Amino acid sequence: MANLVHMRVSTDQQPTDRQNLVLAEAGIEDPVVFEETAGTSSRLPPGAAEVRGLLAYARPGYTVHISGMFRLVRGTGHILDVLDVLHRYQVGLRIHDGAFSVMGLTARHPRTGEPLSTM
């Protein structure tokens, strides 16, 4: 099973330093990193080239790691849409910092209760 890392900044003025720090502290083994160009959208179904690339690379049982929820989604309601797409791909999601980091989103889908991956 592979660990996929998704990173995004909103503007080209922002560095990815904080995301790198959070993800490095998480100790993710052999990550494959997908970094969006500044200012692109992360809407799922895939709207940004790196998200499409990440999903094309992903296989059942893989896990997507993000530093914080808003690096992948636009708002709290959008997280369910993202989970629907990841669930279809049988890919887990691990958020490493912020309020959603303690919710165990990789374990079960919040709408259906089904396992999100075989982790």
Biopython code that builds the backbone (N, CA, C, O; Angstrom):
import numpy as np
from Bio.PDB.StructureBuilder import StructureBuilder

atoms = [
    (1, "MET", "N", (0.839, -1.181, 0.000)),
    (1, "MET", "CA", (0.000, 0.000, 0.000)),
    (1, "MET", "C", (0.885, 1.246, 0.000)),
    (1, "MET", "O", (1.887, 1.311, 0.711)),
    (2, "ALA", "N", (0.505, 2.206, -0.790)),
    (2, "ALA", "CA", (1.311, 3.422, -0.927)),
    (2, "ALA", "C", (0.714, 4.571, -0.131)),
    (2, "ALA", "O", (-0.484, 4.616, 0.151)),
    (3, "ASN", "N", (1.583, 5.482, 0.213)),
    (3, "ASN", "CA", (1.194, 6.710, 0.889)),
    (3, "ASN", "C", (1.322, 7.859, -0.096)),
    (3, "ASN", "O", (2.418, 8.167, -0.565)),
    (4, "LEU", "N", (0.193, 8.493, -0.409)),
    (4, "LEU", "CA", (0.164, 9.606, -1.339)),
    (4, "LEU", "C", (0.005, 10.891, -0.542)),
    (4, "LEU", "O", (-0.864, 10.975, 0.325)),
    (5, "VAL", "N", (0.818, 11.873, -0.819)),
    (5, "VAL", "CA", (0.765, 13.151, -0.127)),
    (5, "VAL", "C", (0.257, 14.198, -1.098)),
    (5, "VAL", "O", (0.787, 14.341, -2.200)),
    (6, "HIS", "N", (-0.774, 14.933, -0.688)),
    (6, "HIS", "CA", (-1.314, 16.026, -1.505)),
    (6, "HIS", "C", (-0.994, 17.332, -0.807)),
    (6, "HIS", "O", (-1.292, 17.515, 0.373)),
    (7, "MET", "N", (-0.365, 18.262, -1.577)),
    (7, "MET", "CA", (-0.039, 19.579, -1.021)),
    (7, "MET", "C", (-0.571, 20.653, -1.951)),
    (7, "MET", "O", (-0.558, 20.507, -3.173)),
    (8, "ARG", "N", (-1.049, 21.761, -1.332)),
    (8, "ARG", "CA", (-1.598, 22.871, -2.117)),
    (8, "ARG", "C", (-1.440, 24.161, -1.342)),
    (8, "ARG", "O", (-1.596, 24.192, -0.121)),
    (9, "VAL", "N", (-1.131, 25.221, -2.060)),
    (9, "VAL", "CA", (-1.168, 26.569, -1.500)),
    (9, "VAL", "C", (-2.138, 27.383, -2.339)),
    (9, "VAL", "O", (-2.373, 27.071, -3.506)),
    (10, "SER", "N", (-2.697, 28.419, -1.748)),
    (10, "SER", "CA", (-3.703, 29.223, -2.445)),
    (10, "SER", "C", (-3.094, 30.216, -3.423)),
    (10, "SER", "O", (-3.676, 30.492, -4.472)),
    (11, "THR", "N", (-1.925, 30.754, -3.087)),
    (11, "THR", "CA", (-1.289, 31.743, -3.962)),
    (11, "THR", "C", (0.182, 31.390, -4.145)),
    (11, "THR", "O", (0.748, 30.624, -3.366)),
    (12, "ASP", "N", (0.791, 31.951, -5.174)),
    (12, "ASP", "CA", (2.214, 31.696, -5.391)),
    (12, "ASP", "C", (3.093, 32.446, -4.387)),
    (12, "ASP", "O", (4.317, 32.310, -4.406)),
    (13, "GLN", "N", (2.473, 33.230, -3.518)),
    (13, "GLN", "CA", (3.192, 33.936, -2.455)),
    (13, "GLN", "C", (3.359, 33.057, -1.215)),
    (13, "GLN", "O", (4.154, 33.380, -0.332)),
    (14, "GLN", "N", (2.623, 31.958, -1.142)),
    (14, "GLN", "CA", (2.648, 31.097, 0.039)),
    (14, "GLN", "C", (3.626, 29.939, -0.152)),
    (14, "GLN", "O", (3.658, 29.317, -1.214)),
    (15, "PRO", "N", (4.426, 29.652, 0.883)),
    (15, "PRO", "CA", (5.305, 28.489, 0.822)),
    (15, "PRO", "C", (4.573, 27.236, 1.330)),
    (15, "PRO", "O", (3.517, 27.333, 1.955)),
    (16, "THR", "N", (5.135, 26.096, 1.058)),
    (16, "THR", "CA", (4.580, 24.839, 1.576)),
    (16, "THR", "C", (5.310, 24.401, 2.851)),
    (16, "THR", "O", (5.176, 23.254, 3.278)),
    (17, "ASP", "N", (6.080, 25.309, 3.458)),
    (17, "ASP", "CA", (6.901, 24.961, 4.616)),
    (17, "ASP", "C", (6.105, 24.312, 5.743)),
    (17, "ASP", "O", (6.525, 23.287, 6.279)),
    (18, "ARG", "N", (4.967, 24.888, 6.110)),
    (18, "ARG", "CA", (4.166, 24.331, 7.215)),
    (18, "ARG", "C", (3.637, 22.944, 6.863)),
    (18, "ARG", "O", (3.672, 22.036, 7.693)),
    (19, "GLN", "N", (3.150, 22.779, 5.641)),
    (19, "GLN", "CA", (2.667, 21.465, 5.224)),
    (19, "GLN", "C", (3.806, 20.440, 5.273)),
    (19, "GLN", "O", (3.619, 19.319, 5.745)),
    (20, "ASN", "N", (4.983, 20.834, 4.782)),
    (20, "ASN", "CA", (6.138, 19.931, 4.820)),
    (20, "ASN", "C", (6.476, 19.529, 6.247)),
    (20, "ASN", "O", (6.782, 18.366, 6.508)),
    (21, "LEU", "N", (6.423, 20.484, 7.172)),
    (21, "LEU", "CA", (6.738, 20.211, 8.570)),
    (21, "LEU", "C", (5.740, 19.230, 9.182)),
    (21, "LEU", "O", (6.137, 18.245, 9.806)),
    (22, "VAL", "N", (4.451, 19.497, 9.005)),
    (22, "VAL", "CA", (3.412, 18.626, 9.565)),
    (22, "VAL", "C", (3.544, 17.210, 9.011)),
    (22, "VAL", "O", (3.471, 16.234, 9.758)),
    (23, "LEU", "N", (3.738, 17.106, 7.711)),
    (23, "LEU", "CA", (3.813, 15.789, 7.085)),
    (23, "LEU", "C", (5.113, 15.075, 7.439)),
    (23, "LEU", "O", (5.122, 13.851, 7.574)),
    (24, "ALA", "N", (6.213, 15.818, 7.593)),
    (24, "ALA", "CA", (7.468, 15.198, 8.021)),
    (24, "ALA", "C", (7.347, 14.654, 9.436)),
    (24, "ALA", "O", (7.830, 13.561, 9.731)),
    (25, "GLU", "N", (6.698, 15.423, 10.317)),
    (25, "GLU", "CA", (6.504, 14.979, 11.700)),
    (25, "GLU", "C", (5.603, 13.750, 11.781)),
    (25, "GLU", "O", (5.685, 12.984, 12.742)),
    (26, "ALA", "N", (4.743, 13.557, 10.778)),
    (26, "ALA", "CA", (3.849, 12.402, 10.762)),
    (26, "ALA", "C", (4.602, 11.109, 10.472)),
    (26, "ALA", "O", (4.093, 10.021, 10.739)),
    (27, "GLY", "N", (5.807, 11.222, 9.930)),
    (27, "GLY", "CA", (6.606, 10.026, 9.659)),
    (27, "GLY", "C", (6.016, 9.132, 8.575)),
    (27, "GLY", "O", (6.042, 7.908, 8.707)),
    (28, "ILE", "N", (5.494, 9.713, 7.523)),
    (28, "ILE", "CA", (4.888, 8.950, 6.428)),
    (28, "ILE", "C", (5.985, 8.218, 5.668)),
    (28, "ILE", "O", (6.952, 8.829, 5.213)),
    (29, "GLU", "N", (5.828, 6.918, 5.535)),
    (29, "GLU", "CA", (6.841, 6.103, 4.872)),
    (29, "GLU", "C", (6.722, 6.182, 3.354)),
    (29, "GLU", "O", (5.633, 6.024, 2.803)),
    (30, "ASP", "N", (7.833, 6.425, 2.690)),
    (30, "ASP", "CA", (7.933, 6.433, 1.227)),
    (30, "ASP", "C", (6.778, 7.169, 0.543)),
    (30, "ASP", "O", (6.074, 6.578, -0.276)),
    (31, "PRO", "N", (6.573, 8.446, 0.867)),
    (31, "PRO", "CA", (5.444, 9.166, 0.266)),
    (31, "PRO", "C", (5.668, 9.466, -1.221)),
    (31, "PRO", "O", (6.790, 9.720, -1.660)),
    (32, "VAL", "N", (4.581, 9.428, -1.971)),
    (32, "VAL", "CA", (4.563, 9.911, -3.349)),
    (32, "VAL", "C", (3.839, 11.244, -3.279)),
    (32, "VAL", "O", (2.664, 11.293, -2.915)),
    (33, "VAL", "N", (4.533, 12.337, -3.627)),
    (33, "VAL", "CA", (4.009, 13.682, -3.408)),
    (33, "VAL", "C", (3.384, 14.244, -4.677)),
    (33, "VAL", "O", (3.970, 14.202, -5.759)),
    (34, "PHE", "N", (2.175, 14.773, -4.507)),
    (34, "PHE", "CA", (1.451, 15.468, -5.566)),
    (34, "PHE", "C", (1.224, 16.889, -5.069)),
    (34, "PHE", "O", (0.493, 17.106, -4.103)),
    (35, "GLU", "N", (1.854, 17.855, -5.731)),
    (35, "GLU", "CA", (1.764, 19.254, -5.302)),
    (35, "GLU", "C", (1.085, 20.070, -6.392)),
    (35, "GLU", "O", (1.541, 20.105, -7.535)),
    (36, "GLU", "N", (-0.013, 20.726, -6.023)),
    (36, "GLU", "CA", (-0.754, 21.554, -6.977)),
    (36, "GLU", "C", (-0.052, 22.875, -7.214)),
    (36, "GLU", "O", (0.652, 23.391, -6.347)),
    (37, "THR", "N", (-0.256, 23.407, -8.392)),
    (37, "THR", "CA", (0.207, 24.748, -8.712)),
    (37, "THR", "C", (-0.634, 25.742, -7.926)),
    (37, "THR", "O", (-1.843, 25.559, -7.780)),
    (38, "ALA", "N", (-0.009, 26.777, -7.427)),
    (38, "ALA", "CA", (-0.717, 27.783, -6.632)),
    (38, "ALA", "C", (-1.919, 28.331, -7.379)),
    (38, "ALA", "O", (-1.845, 28.631, -8.571)),
    (39, "GLY", "N", (-3.037, 28.456, -6.656)),
    (39, "GLY", "CA", (-4.239, 29.060, -7.213)),
    (39, "GLY", "C", (-5.165, 28.095, -7.927)),
    (39, "GLY", "O", (-6.218, 28.513, -8.411)),
    (40, "THR", "N", (-4.812, 26.811, -8.013)),
    (40, "THR", "CA", (-5.704, 25.866, -8.671)),
    (40, "THR", "C", (-6.746, 25.367, -7.695)),
    (40, "THR", "O", (-6.576, 25.486, -6.482)),
    (41, "SER", "N", (-7.811, 24.815, -8.212)),
    (41, "SER", "CA", (-8.899, 24.317, -7.390)),
    (41, "SER", "C", (-8.702, 22.840, -7.092)),
    (41, "SER", "O", (-8.191, 22.095, -7.928)),
    (42, "SER", "N", (-9.109, 22.416, -5.896)),
    (42, "SER", "CA", (-8.996, 21.014, -5.503)),
    (42, "SER", "C", (-10.336, 20.309, -5.495)),
    (42, "SER", "O", (-10.506, 19.309, -4.798)),
    (43, "ARG", "N", (-11.270, 20.806, -6.246)),
    (43, "ARG", "CA", (-12.604, 20.205, -6.205)),
    (43, "ARG", "C", (-12.587, 18.771, -6.731)),
    (43, "ARG", "O", (-11.918, 18.457, -7.716)),
    (44, "LEU", "N", (-13.338, 17.920, -6.050)),
    (44, "LEU", "CA", (-13.508, 16.529, -6.482)),
    (44, "LEU", "C", (-14.981, 16.327, -6.783)),
    (44, "LEU", "O", (-15.805, 16.756, -5.976)),
    (45, "PRO", "N", (-15.369, 15.706, -7.881)),
    (45, "PRO", "CA", (-14.526, 15.025, -8.833)),
    (45, "PRO", "C", (-13.398, 15.927, -9.305)),
    (45, "PRO", "O", (-13.534, 17.150, -9.335)),
    (46, "PRO", "N", (-12.288, 15.309, -9.671)),
    (46, "PRO", "CA", (-11.051, 16.038, -9.880)),
    (46, "PRO", "C", (-11.206, 17.250, -10.781)),
    (46, "PRO", "O", (-11.777, 17.167, -11.868)),
    (47, "GLY", "N", (-10.689, 18.374, -10.313)),
    (47, "GLY", "CA", (-10.695, 19.584, -11.098)),
    (47, "GLY", "C", (-9.295, 20.087, -11.346)),
    (47, "GLY", "O", (-9.063, 20.797, -12.324)),
    (48, "ALA", "N", (-8.359, 19.740, -10.492)),
    (48, "ALA", "CA", (-6.981, 20.182, -10.631)),
    (48, "ALA", "C", (-6.132, 19.041, -11.170)),
    (48, "ALA", "O", (-6.382, 17.870, -10.883)),
    (49, "ALA", "N", (-5.141, 19.398, -11.945)),
    (49, "ALA", "CA", (-4.296, 18.388, -12.591)),
    (49, "ALA", "C", (-3.654, 17.448, -11.582)),
    (49, "ALA", "O", (-3.606, 16.240, -11.818)),
    (50, "GLU", "N", (-3.159, 17.969, -10.464)),
    (50, "GLU", "CA", (-2.497, 17.098, -9.496)),
    (50, "GLU", "C", (-3.477, 16.166, -8.791)),
    (50, "GLU", "O", (-3.116, 15.034, -8.468)),
    (51, "VAL", "N", (-4.700, 16.610, -8.547)),
    (51, "VAL", "CA", (-5.691, 15.719, -7.931)),
    (51, "VAL", "C", (-6.042, 14.618, -8.920)),
    (51, "VAL", "O", (-6.155, 13.453, -8.536)),
    (52, "ARG", "N", (-6.214, 14.972, -10.181)),
    (52, "ARG", "CA", (-6.474, 13.949, -11.196)),
    (52, "ARG", "C", (-5.309, 12.972, -11.273)),
    (52, "ARG", "O", (-5.509, 11.761, -11.366)),
    (53, "GLY", "N", (-4.094, 13.505, -11.235)),
    (53, "GLY", "CA", (-2.914, 12.644, -11.268)),
    (53, "GLY", "C", (-2.831, 11.733, -10.059)),
    (53, "GLY", "O", (-2.481, 10.560, -10.182)),
    (54, "LEU", "N", (-3.150, 12.268, -8.900)),
    (54, "LEU", "CA", (-3.147, 11.482, -7.680)),
    (54, "LEU", "C", (-4.151, 10.339, -7.781)),
    (54, "LEU", "O", (-3.829, 9.198, -7.451)),
    (55, "LEU", "N", (-5.373, 10.642, -8.236)),
    (55, "LEU", "CA", (-6.398, 9.599, -8.344)),
    (55, "LEU", "C", (-6.054, 8.577, -9.427)),
    (55, "LEU", "O", (-6.375, 7.397, -9.286)),
    (56, "ALA", "N", (-5.409, 9.015, -10.498)),
    (56, "ALA", "CA", (-4.987, 8.066, -11.532)),
    (56, "ALA", "C", (-3.908, 7.126, -11.001)),
    (56, "ALA", "O", (-3.840, 5.964, -11.401)),
    (57, "TYR", "N", (-3.079, 7.622, -10.113)),
    (57, "TYR", "CA", (-1.996, 6.835, -9.526)),
    (57, "TYR", "C", (-2.507, 5.908, -8.422)),
    (57, "TYR", "O", (-1.958, 4.825, -8.218)),
    (58, "ALA", "N", (-3.543, 6.325, -7.720)),
    (58, "ALA", "CA", (-4.040, 5.607, -6.542)),
    (58, "ALA", "C", (-4.594, 4.232, -6.895)),
    (58, "ALA", "O", (-5.148, 4.021, -7.973)),
    (59, "ARG", "N", (-4.431, 3.322, -5.972)),
    (59, "ARG", "CA", (-4.982, 1.973, -6.070)),
    (59, "ARG", "C", (-5.719, 1.669, -4.767)),
    (59, "ARG", "O", (-5.450, 2.295, -3.742)),
    (60, "PRO", "N", (-6.650, 0.706, -4.800)),
    (60, "PRO", "CA", (-7.348, 0.351, -3.567)),
    (60, "PRO", "C", (-6.357, 0.041, -2.435)),
    (60, "PRO", "O", (-5.376, -0.680, -2.614)),
    (61, "GLY", "N", (-6.654, 0.612, -1.276)),
    (61, "GLY", "CA", (-5.813, 0.405, -0.107)),
    (61, "GLY", "C", (-4.779, 1.494, 0.117)),
    (61, "GLY", "O", (-4.173, 1.551, 1.187)),
    (62, "TYR", "N", (-4.563, 2.363, -0.869)),
    (62, "TYR", "CA", (-3.639, 3.480, -0.702)),
    (62, "TYR", "C", (-4.257, 4.483, 0.265)),
    (62, "TYR", "O", (-5.461, 4.458, 0.521)),
    (63, "THR", "N", (-3.422, 5.357, 0.793)),
    (63, "THR", "CA", (-3.880, 6.405, 1.694)),
    (63, "THR", "C", (-3.385, 7.761, 1.198)),
    (63, "THR", "O", (-2.210, 7.922, 0.868)),
    (64, "VAL", "N", (-4.296, 8.732, 1.152)),
    (64, "VAL", "CA", (-3.941, 10.110, 0.830)),
    (64, "VAL", "C", (-3.697, 10.828, 2.156)),
    (64, "VAL", "O", (-4.540, 10.803, 3.053)),
    (65, "HIS", "N", (-2.538, 11.466, 2.265)),
    (65, "HIS", "CA", (-2.177, 12.226, 3.458)),
    (65, "HIS", "C", (-2.188, 13.707, 3.112)),
    (65, "HIS", "O", (-1.640, 14.118, 2.089)),
    (66, "ILE", "N", (-2.813, 14.502, 3.969)),
    (66, "ILE", "CA", (-2.786, 15.954, 3.818)),
    (66, "ILE", "C", (-2.453, 16.557, 5.177)),
    (66, "ILE", "O", (-2.740, 15.967, 6.218)),
    (67, "SER", "N", (-1.847, 17.733, 5.153)),
    (67, "SER", "CA", (-1.465, 18.361, 6.425)),
    (67, "SER", "C", (-2.697, 18.843, 7.183)),
    (67, "SER", "O", (-2.790, 18.657, 8.396)),
    (68, "GLY", "N", (-3.639, 19.459, 6.482)),
    (68, "GLY", "CA", (-4.862, 19.959, 7.091)),
    (68, "GLY", "C", (-6.005, 19.880, 6.099)),
    (68, "GLY", "O", (-5.782, 19.847, 4.889)),
    (69, "MET", "N", (-7.219, 19.850, 6.602)),
    (69, "MET", "CA", (-8.389, 19.638, 5.747)),
    (69, "MET", "C", (-8.459, 20.616, 4.581)),
    (69, "MET", "O", (-8.799, 20.211, 3.469)),
    (70, "PHE", "N", (-8.149, 21.894, 4.801)),
    (70, "PHE", "CA", (-8.343, 22.889, 3.749)),
    (70, "PHE", "C", (-7.241, 22.877, 2.702)),
    (70, "PHE", "O", (-7.239, 23.721, 1.806)),
    (71, "ARG", "N", (-6.317, 21.953, 2.794)),
    (71, "ARG", "CA", (-5.338, 21.766, 1.726)),
    (71, "ARG", "C", (-5.940, 20.932, 0.607)),
    (71, "ARG", "O", (-5.397, 20.901, -0.497)),
    (72, "LEU", "N", (-7.057, 20.253, 0.872)),
    (72, "LEU", "CA", (-7.699, 19.418, -0.142)),
    (72, "LEU", "C", (-9.125, 19.854, -0.444)),
    (72, "LEU", "O", (-9.585, 19.708, -1.576)),
    (73, "VAL", "N", (-9.826, 20.383, 0.539)),
    (73, "VAL", "CA", (-11.234, 20.724, 0.348)),
    (73, "VAL", "C", (-11.452, 22.215, 0.537)),
    (73, "VAL", "O", (-10.606, 22.917, 1.091)),
    (74, "ARG", "N", (-12.608, 22.690, 0.066)),
    (74, "ARG", "CA", (-12.940, 24.111, 0.145)),
    (74, "ARG", "C", (-13.741, 24.486, 1.386)),
    (74, "ARG", "O", (-13.782, 25.660, 1.755)),
    (75, "GLY", "N", (-14.369, 23.529, 2.029)),
    (75, "GLY", "CA", (-15.176, 23.812, 3.209)),
    (75, "GLY", "C", (-15.593, 22.523, 3.876)),
    (75, "GLY", "O", (-15.364, 21.437, 3.343)),
    (76, "THR", "N", (-16.204, 22.637, 5.036)),
    (76, "THR", "CA", (-16.569, 21.440, 5.791)),
    (76, "THR", "C", (-17.573, 20.568, 5.044)),
    (76, "THR", "O", (-17.514, 19.343, 5.157)),
    (77, "GLY", "N", (-18.497, 21.162, 4.281)),
    (77, "GLY", "CA", (-19.447, 20.371, 3.508)),
    (77, "GLY", "C", (-18.788, 19.621, 2.361)),
    (77, "GLY", "O", (-19.251, 18.552, 1.963)),
    (78, "HIS", "N", (-17.719, 20.175, 1.837)),
    (78, "HIS", "CA", (-17.003, 19.574, 0.715)),
    (78, "HIS", "C", (-16.283, 18.289, 1.103)),
    (78, "HIS", "O", (-16.009, 17.450, 0.245)),
    (79, "ILE", "N", (-15.972, 18.126, 2.402)),
    (79, "ILE", "CA", (-15.263, 16.924, 2.852)),
    (79, "ILE", "C", (-16.054, 15.658, 2.530)),
    (79, "ILE", "O", (-15.460, 14.630, 2.204)),
    (80, "LEU", "N", (-17.387, 15.717, 2.617)),
    (80, "LEU", "CA", (-18.191, 14.527, 2.293)),
    (80, "LEU", "C", (-18.105, 14.187, 0.813)),
    (80, "LEU", "O", (-18.085, 13.011, 0.449)),
    (81, "ASP", "N", (-18.052, 15.209, -0.051)),
    (81, "ASP", "CA", (-17.877, 14.954, -1.485)),
    (81, "ASP", "C", (-16.525, 14.296, -1.752)),
    (81, "ASP", "O", (-16.429, 13.356, -2.541)),
    (82, "VAL", "N", (-15.497, 14.790, -1.097)),
    (82, "VAL", "CA", (-14.159, 14.224, -1.249)),
    (82, "VAL", "C", (-14.151, 12.775, -0.782)),
    (82, "VAL", "O", (-13.605, 11.904, -1.459)),
    (83, "LEU", "N", (-14.757, 12.514, 0.375)),
    (83, "LEU", "CA", (-14.807, 11.145, 0.889)),
    (83, "LEU", "C", (-15.575, 10.217, -0.043)),
    (83, "LEU", "O", (-15.216, 9.048, -0.184)),
    (84, "ASP", "N", (-16.631, 10.724, -0.681)),
    (84, "ASP", "CA", (-17.364, 9.904, -1.662)),
    (84, "ASP", "C", (-16.451, 9.459, -2.795)),
    (84, "ASP", "O", (-16.455, 8.290, -3.181)),
    (85, "VAL", "N", (-15.663, 10.396, -3.330)),
    (85, "VAL", "CA", (-14.753, 10.065, -4.435)),
    (85, "VAL", "C", (-13.677, 9.097, -3.965)),
    (85, "VAL", "O", (-13.415, 8.099, -4.637)),
    (86, "LEU", "N", (-13.049, 9.369, -2.826)),
    (86, "LEU", "CA", (-12.013, 8.479, -2.321)),
    (86, "LEU", "C", (-12.565, 7.094, -2.019)),
    (86, "LEU", "O", (-11.888, 6.086, -2.224)),
    (87, "HIS", "N", (-13.796, 7.053, -1.531)),
    (87, "HIS", "CA", (-14.430, 5.774, -1.239)),
    (87, "HIS", "C", (-14.619, 4.956, -2.521)),
    (87, "HIS", "O", (-14.387, 3.747, -2.527)),
    (88, "ARG", "N", (-15.037, 5.612, -3.597)),
    (88, "ARG", "CA", (-15.174, 4.916, -4.886)),
    (88, "ARG", "C", (-13.855, 4.314, -5.337)),
    (88, "ARG", "O", (-13.830, 3.233, -5.927)),
    (89, "TYR", "N", (-12.767, 5.004, -5.064)),
    (89, "TYR", "CA", (-11.432, 4.522, -5.426)),
    (89, "TYR", "C", (-10.866, 3.566, -4.373)),
    (89, "TYR", "O", (-9.789, 3.004, -4.569)),
    (90, "GLN", "N", (-11.572, 3.378, -3.269)),
    (90, "GLN", "CA", (-11.141, 2.567, -2.131)),
    (90, "GLN", "C", (-9.814, 3.076, -1.569)),
    (90, "GLN", "O", (-8.908, 2.304, -1.254)),
    (91, "VAL", "N", (-9.735, 4.401, -1.455)),
    (91, "VAL", "CA", (-8.543, 5.079, -0.960)),
    (91, "VAL", "C", (-8.890, 5.757, 0.357)),
    (91, "VAL", "O", (-9.926, 6.411, 0.474)),
    (92, "GLY", "N", (-8.021, 5.598, 1.344)),
    (92, "GLY", "CA", (-8.226, 6.223, 2.642)),
    (92, "GLY", "C", (-7.714, 7.652, 2.654)),
    (92, "GLY", "O", (-6.966, 8.058, 1.765)),
    (93, "LEU", "N", (-8.117, 8.411, 3.658)),
    (93, "LEU", "CA", (-7.692, 9.797, 3.829)),
    (93, "LEU", "C", (-7.206, 9.984, 5.252)),
    (93, "LEU", "O", (-7.877, 9.591, 6.206)),
    (94, "ARG", "N", (-6.035, 10.589, 5.390)),
    (94, "ARG", "CA", (-5.488, 10.890, 6.716)),
    (94, "ARG", "C", (-5.155, 12.368, 6.763)),
    (94, "ARG", "O", (-4.312, 12.846, 6.004)),
    (95, "ILE", "N", (-5.823, 13.098, 7.663)),
    (95, "ILE", "CA", (-5.577, 14.519, 7.869)),
    (95, "ILE", "C", (-4.719, 14.626, 9.125)),
    (95, "ILE", "O", (-5.116, 14.149, 10.188)),
    (96, "HIS", "N", (-3.550, 15.247, 9.012)),
    (96, "HIS", "CA", (-2.574, 15.208, 10.094)),
    (96, "HIS", "C", (-2.601, 16.374, 11.056)),
    (96, "HIS", "O", (-1.949, 16.312, 12.098)),
    (97, "ASP", "N", (-3.332, 17.439, 10.751)),
    (97, "ASP", "CA", (-3.349, 18.587, 11.648)),
    (97, "ASP", "C", (-4.717, 19.250, 11.609)),
    (97, "ASP", "O", (-5.396, 19.212, 10.582)),
    (98, "GLY", "N", (-5.124, 19.851, 12.706)),
    (98, "GLY", "CA", (-6.401, 20.552, 12.765)),
    (98, "GLY", "C", (-7.511, 19.678, 13.326)),
    (98, "GLY", "O", (-7.289, 18.530, 13.710)),
    (99, "ALA", "N", (-8.708, 20.247, 13.364)),
    (99, "ALA", "CA", (-9.858, 19.594, 13.996)),
    (99, "ALA", "C", (-10.185, 18.232, 13.397)),
    (99, "ALA", "O", (-10.540, 17.312, 14.134)),
    (100, "PHE", "N", (-10.077, 18.083, 12.106)),
    (100, "PHE", "CA", (-10.452, 16.823, 11.478)),
    (100, "PHE", "C", (-9.402, 15.735, 11.654)),
    (100, "PHE", "O", (-9.651, 14.580, 11.307)),
    (101, "SER", "N", (-8.242, 16.079, 12.184)),
    (101, "SER", "CA", (-7.184, 15.083, 12.348)),
    (101, "SER", "C", (-7.529, 14.036, 13.402)),
    (101, "SER", "O", (-6.932, 12.959, 13.407)),
    (102, "VAL", "N", (-8.460, 14.320, 14.278)),
    (102, "VAL", "CA", (-8.810, 13.377, 15.338)),
    (102, "VAL", "C", (-10.077, 12.576, 15.026)),
    (102, "VAL", "O", (-10.537, 11.799, 15.862)),
    (103, "MET", "N", (-10.641, 12.760, 13.835)),
    (103, "MET", "CA", (-11.940, 12.157, 13.553)),
    (103, "MET", "C", (-11.881, 10.762, 12.935)),
    (103, "MET", "O", (-12.929, 10.141, 12.759)),
    (104, "GLY", "N", (-10.712, 10.249, 12.603)),
    (104, "GLY", "CA", (-10.630, 8.905, 12.054)),
    (104, "GLY", "C", (-11.346, 8.756, 10.729)),
    (104, "GLY", "O", (-12.095, 7.799, 10.536)),
    (105, "LEU", "N", (-11.131, 9.683, 9.815)),
    (105, "LEU", "CA", (-11.817, 9.633, 8.524)),
    (105, "LEU", "C", (-11.353, 8.487, 7.643)),
    (105, "LEU", "O", (-12.024, 8.160, 6.664)),
    (106, "THR", "N", (-10.230, 7.870, 7.961)),
    (106, "THR", "CA", (-9.757, 6.764, 7.145)),
    (106, "THR", "C", (-10.486, 5.464, 7.456)),
    (106, "THR", "O", (-10.442, 4.529, 6.656)),
    (107, "ALA", "N", (-11.138, 5.389, 8.570)),
    (107, "ALA", "CA", (-11.732, 4.130, 9.002)),
    (107, "ALA", "C", (-13.052, 3.808, 8.302)),
    (107, "ALA", "O", (-13.172, 2.753, 7.679)),
    (108, "ARG", "N", (-14.028, 4.685, 8.393)),
    (108, "ARG", "CA", (-15.348, 4.410, 7.835)),
    (108, "ARG", "C", (-15.911, 5.650, 7.160)),
    (108, "ARG", "O", (-15.647, 6.778, 7.576)),
    (109, "HIS", "N", (-16.675, 5.423, 6.129)),
    (109, "HIS", "CA", (-17.315, 6.521, 5.414)),
    (109, "HIS", "C", (-18.393, 7.115, 6.308)),
    (109, "HIS", "O", (-19.196, 6.366, 6.863)),
    (110, "PRO", "N", (-18.440, 8.447, 6.467)),
    (110, "PRO", "CA", (-19.411, 9.037, 7.392)),
    (110, "PRO", "C", (-20.868, 8.896, 6.952)),
    (110, "PRO", "O", (-21.762, 8.976, 7.795)),
    (111, "ARG", "N", (-21.133, 8.690, 5.675)),
    (111, "ARG", "CA", (-22.520, 8.533, 5.203)),
    (111, "ARG", "C", (-22.978, 7.082, 5.241)),
    (111, "ARG", "O", (-24.112, 6.796, 5.625)),
    (112, "THR", "N", (-22.090, 6.155, 4.839)),
    (112, "THR", "CA", (-22.514, 4.769, 4.689)),
    (112, "THR", "C", (-22.033, 3.855, 5.809)),
    (112, "THR", "O", (-22.612, 2.793, 6.037)),
    (113, "GLY", "N", (-20.970, 4.265, 6.512)),
    (113, "GLY", "CA", (-20.409, 3.420, 7.551)),
    (113, "GLY", "C", (-19.497, 2.329, 7.009)),
    (113, "GLY", "O", (-18.949, 1.543, 7.782)),
    (114, "GLU", "N", (-19.324, 2.270, 5.685)),
    (114, "GLU", "CA", (-18.459, 1.243, 5.085)),
    (114, "GLU", "C", (-16.992, 1.608, 5.279)),
    (114, "GLU", "O", (-16.651, 2.788, 5.360)),
    (115, "PRO", "N", (-16.119, 0.597, 5.353)),
    (115, "PRO", "CA", (-14.683, 0.875, 5.453)),
    (115, "PRO", "C", (-14.215, 1.647, 4.220)),
    (115, "PRO", "O", (-14.636, 1.354, 3.101)),
    (116, "LEU", "N", (-13.338, 2.641, 4.432)),
    (116, "LEU", "CA", (-12.826, 3.435, 3.326)),
    (116, "LEU", "C", (-11.659, 2.768, 2.617)),
    (116, "LEU", "O", (-11.428, 3.034, 1.438)),
    (117, "SER", "N", (-10.925, 1.917, 3.301)),
    (117, "SER", "CA", (-9.808, 1.230, 2.675)),
    (117, "SER", "C", (-9.487, -0.010, 3.475)),
    (117, "SER", "O", (-10.132, -0.305, 4.481)),
    (118, "THR", "N", (-8.494, -0.725, 3.020)),
    (118, "THR", "CA", (-8.113, -1.955, 3.697)),
    (118, "THR", "C", (-6.923, -1.745, 4.621)),
    (118, "THR", "O", (-6.199, -2.697, 4.913)),
    (119, "MET", "N", (-6.705, -0.518, 5.086)),
    (119, "MET", "CA", (-5.556, -0.200, 5.928)),
    (119, "MET", "C", (-5.591, -0.981, 7.217)),
    (119, "MET", "O", (-4.697, -0.838, 8.051)),
]
sb = StructureBuilder()
sb.init_structure("model")
sb.init_model(0)
sb.init_chain("A")
sb.init_seg("    ")
for serial, (resi, resn, name, xyz) in enumerate(atoms, 1):
    if name == "N":
        sb.init_residue(resn, " ", resi, " ")
    sb.init_atom(name, np.array(xyz, "f"), 0.0, 1.0, " ", f" {name:<3s}", serial, name[0])
structure = sb.get_structure()
